[in-house]
Amino acid sequence: MDISVVIPLYNEAESLPELNAWIERVMAEHGFNYEVIYVDDGSTDDSWRIIEGLKAKNPNVCGIKFRRNYGKSPGLHCGFQKAQGDVVITMDADLQDSPDEIPALYRMIKEEGYDLVSGWKKKRYDPLTKTIPTKLFNATARKFSGLKLHDFNCGLKAYDKKVVKSIEVYNDMHRYIPYMAKIAGFHKVGEKVVQHRARKYGSTKFGLSRFFNGYLDLLTLWFTSKFGKKPMHFFGLLGTLMFLVGFIALVIVLVMKFSSILSGGELRPLVTQSPYFYISLVAMLMGTQLFLTGFIGELISRNSSQRNNYTIDAEI
């Protein structure tokens, strides 16, 4: 099979017939052998009934229905598991992504050898309240990931089949799939300017909270990619440095007190009346706790069933 189109959706009944007809036309014009996988994320409208009708008319249509709303990442995860095409295309169901982009994305994967191609909606039809936070978000993601992409969260992407079978999309990590692919060893990540169309039906399902959650997810992904299998390298180093700073500071406070006594100075104020004494103790305690956190993390990592789970790309 040439192409699998994975489309997660939530309450998009109005747009589905038009979107499906558009995809069918593009696939027929280019002679692709394809499947379209709709993942209904617990819609409360007639989305699933529409999908059943599309399936009855076209055997290339597949559907997955969640019992409740889980989010876009679980939808993509299940779609990726089901996908059989050599190239996997993802797009949103709101008609803001154009299926006319599919042939060019397919060629970039099959002929130019990209592992992943991310769409870039260079000209957007969104309000400033959405575009400005998006620019800040993408700038931060570029800094953390090292990938020079303009639009990490664009729903229109193309993947080599090996990529979607090698990554696990969970929580709200769909925003960072290019970064996850890089962590998994797929370094040929490209970008293509794609058309962004104004929403025709319904309203957006995402609020401003996604930007705050996005930053937290980015930090989580960055930390687990660097220290997930070696937590002691982070917590142990930080704890050791903090303990040493606190210990040295405490020694300095005590030496200064004894020097004052030996030189005939007053016995008061007591060492315990100095704020630096307590700051030193707190630093030592925090350093000890961080070190123990790293040690416990190492024990958990050592007993994980995934500790020696490595992706082998080739073997002779």
C-alpha positions, 0 to 999 in steps of 0.5 A: 500500500502506498499511503495511509492517511490518518485523521484524528477528529472530534465533532467534525461531522460537517466537514467529513464528507467534503474532506473524504471526497477531496482525498478520494479525488486526489488519490484517483488522479495520482493512482495511489493505493491508499487507506484513510483512517479516521480516529473519532476521539469520542465525538458527541455529534454524528461524526461516527455515523458519517464515517460508517457511511463513508466506509459503506461507499469506499472500502479504503475508509477505516475507522476507530472510535474512542468511547470518550474524548482522550485527545489528539495524541492517543488518536494519532497513536492508534492510527499509527498502529493501524496504518499499513501504507509505506508513507503515512500522512496526517492531517486535521479533519477541519478542512484547514489542511489541503489534501492537494499537498499529499502527492508532493509530501509523498514524493519527498518521503519516497524520492528525496529520502526524508524520514519525516516532512512537516508542513509549514503554514507560512500564511495563516488565517488565525487571529493574533491571539493564536499566531503570536503564542505559536511563534513563541512556542515554535522558537522555544521548540527549535531551541530545545530540539535543535530542529530548524522547523517553523511550525512544529504543531502543523497537523499536516505531516508525512512520515516514512512507515518506519518512523510511526512504528518506532515512536510512541505518541502519548499525553499531548506529545503530538506537538513534538513528533519531529523531536520524538523522531529525532530522538528515535534516530531519524535525523532527516527531517524536512519541511514544506510550505503548505496551504492553510485554509480558513476554518469552514465549519465549527470552531477550534477545539483547542484553547490557550491552555495548550501553550502552557501545557506545551512548554511543560511537555517540551521540558518533559520530553527534553529531560527524559530524552537526555536523562531517562535512562541515566537519572543519576547523571542529572540528580546526582551531579546537581545534588553533589554540587549543592552538597559541596557548596553547602558544606564549604559554606558551613566550613567557612562560617565555622572557621570565621567563628573560631578565628574570632574566638582565637583572636579574642573576639566576643563569643556572641553572636552564636553561629546558630544566629547567623543566617548563613549557617542555616542556608548552608544546612539547607543546601546540604540537605537538598543536595543529599535529597537530590542525590538520593532521588538520582539513586532511586531513579537509577534503581527504577531504570535498572529494573525497567523492562524497557532498559535494553529496548533498542531499535535495530535498523539493520542486521547482516 
